[in-house]
Amino acid sequence: MFIFKVLGALSKFGGKIVDVYEDVLDYVDHLVHKKEYERRAKQRKLFWTILLSVVGGIIVVLLFPYKLIVKRNGDFEIRTLLLRVYRRSEDYDIPEGGSDSFDIEEADVAEDAIEA
């Protein structure tokens, strides 16, 4: 049993030595290749800046309204490239010809009100 504890302690110690060796090796590698690491860091920053700018620009173009119509009565319509249409009021449904639900007298009253 004692031998297993000794072997376990030795393996832990060996693992710590390997971790320290890896850290020292990484540090020396960074010192030797410092310019290359700095160049890669600059390239990475430039790449992510360009990528995020392009993605942000696409989102703005898709969401920014390209058409805005405001009528006298306060109704409005906003259209975006994502084919979203936002309206304050809905369009009026006028029945097609041959439908009995459309009253001509109501249409005349509505036209008189519009002219006035």
C-alpha positions in Angstrom: 0.0 0.0 0.0 2.8 2.4 0.9 4.4 1.8 -2.5 1.2 2.9 -4.3 1.1 6.2 -2.3 4.7 6.8 -3.2 4.1 6.1 -6.9 1.0 8.4 -6.8 3.0 11.2 -5.3 5.8 10.7 -7.8 3.3 10.8 -10.7 1.7 14.0 -9.3 5.2 15.6 -9.0 6.1 14.5 -12.6 2.8 16.0 -13.8 3.7 19.3 -12.2 7.2 19.2 -13.7 5.7 18.7 -17.2 3.2 21.6 -16.6 6.1 23.9 -15.6 8.2 22.7 -18.6 5.3 23.5 -21.0 4.8 27.0 -19.6 8.5 27.7 -19.9 8.6 26.3 -23.4 5.6 28.5 -24.4 7.2 31.6 -22.9 10.5 30.9 -24.8 8.6 30.3 -28.0 6.8 33.6 -27.6 10.1 35.4 -27.0 11.7 33.8 -30.1 8.8 34.4 -32.4 7.5 37.6 -30.9 7.1 39.5 -34.2 5.2 36.7 -35.8 2.8 36.5 -32.9 2.2 40.2 -33.0 1.6 40.1 -36.7 -0.9 37.3 -36.3 -2.7 39.3 -33.6 -2.9 42.3 -35.8 -4.3 40.2 -38.7 -6.8 38.6 -36.4 -8.0 42.0 -35.1 -8.3 43.3 -38.7 -10.2 40.2 -39.8 -12.7 40.4 -37.0 -13.2 44.1 -37.5 -13.9 43.7 -41.2 -16.2 40.7 -40.6 -18.2 42.4 -37.8 -18.5 45.6 -40.0 -19.8 43.6 -43.0 -22.3 41.7 -40.9 -23.4 44.9 -39.1 -23.8 46.6 -42.4 -25.9 43.8 -43.8 -28.2 43.8 -40.8 -28.6 47.6 -41.0 -29.5 47.4 -44.7 -32.0 44.6 -44.1 -33.7 46.3 -41.1 -33.4 50.0 -42.1 -36.6 51.2 -43.8 -36.1 52.0 -47.4 -39.6 53.3 -47.9 -41.7 55.4 -45.5 -45.2 56.7 -46.5 -47.1 59.0 -44.2 -50.6 60.1 -45.2 -52.5 63.1 -44.1 -54.8 61.3 -41.7 -51.8 60.0 -39.8 -51.7 56.5 -41.3 -48.2 55.3 -42.2 -46.5 52.5 -43.9 -42.9 51.4 -43.4 -41.2 48.8 -45.7 -37.8 47.1 -45.1 -35.8 44.8 -47.3 -36.8 41.9 -45.2 -40.3 42.4 -46.8 -41.7 43.5 -43.5 -44.5 46.0 -43.8 -45.6 47.9 -40.7 -48.9 49.9 -41.0 -50.9 52.0 -38.6 -54.2 51.0 -40.2 -55.2 48.1 -42.4 -56.2 48.5 -46.0 -59.9 48.6 -46.6 -61.4 45.5 -48.2 -63.7 46.5 -51.1 -65.7 43.6 -52.4 -65.2 42.8 -56.0 -67.9 43.3 -58.6 -71.0 41.1 -58.4 -71.0 41.0 -54.6 -74.2 42.0 -52.8 -72.5 43.3 -49.7 -71.3 46.5 -51.2 -73.8 49.3 -50.9 -73.7 52.0 -53.6 -75.3 54.6 -51.3 -72.6 54.1 -48.7 -70.0 54.6 -51.4 -71.7 57.9 -52.5 -71.8 59.1 -48.9 -68.1 58.2 -48.5 -67.2 60.1 -51.7 -69.2 63.1 -50.5 -67.4 63.1 -47.2 -64.0 62.9 -49.0 -64.9 65.8 -51.3 -66.0 68.0 -48.4 
